[in-house]
Amino acid sequence: MIELLVVISIIGFLASASIVAFNSARIKARDARRVADFKQIQTALEMFYDQIGRYPQSPGHATWSGHWAYFSQCLQTGVNCGFTIANYTPVMAKVPQDPLRKTTDPFANDFTYYPGYPTGCSDGKSYRIAAYLETNHIALSSDLDGSFYNNNNGCQDTNRGYCVGVETCSGW
């Protein structure tokens, strides 16, 4: 009987250790995906800039998810870019979403990436996008610091705010 209890406790301990390791791997994988998503989005933004001559600006929305939805629509369709675009060739078929986002409604308040707001200065020469990482990922050491909205310190490494962009804008 005692031997059976010892075997059950060893199996329980090993199962617990493997669950913790699995969760840690999932968290690291989500952070790696966020960093990879941003590299892909940065490439699309540079293609957008080459085509249009400026970066998109959010026309504004009540939620951060709404800002990201407009930002996504802009890159995918040329609509909601903060200005009118004629003869747009899409630079992305589908803009990535945060891996923790559960809803398919782009305007629903849920985990999201963040376009800096204002997304770019009025001259369209800048942008900033942000995500919150779940770990102290190595990418934090080389990203932009500061804020992505009215000095909110959202891009600080201590907050695990991962931000990329070009130039700077008032409030960033």
Secondary structure, 3 states (H helix, E strand, C coil): CHHHHHHHHHHHHHHHHHHHHHHHHHHHHHHHHHHHHHHHHHHHHHHHHHHHCCCCCCCCCCCHHHHHHHHHHHHHHCCCCCCCCCCCCCCCCCCCCCCCCCCCCCCCCCCCCEECECCCCCCCCCEEEEEECCCCCHHHHHCCCCCCECCCCCCCHHHCEEEEEECCCCCC
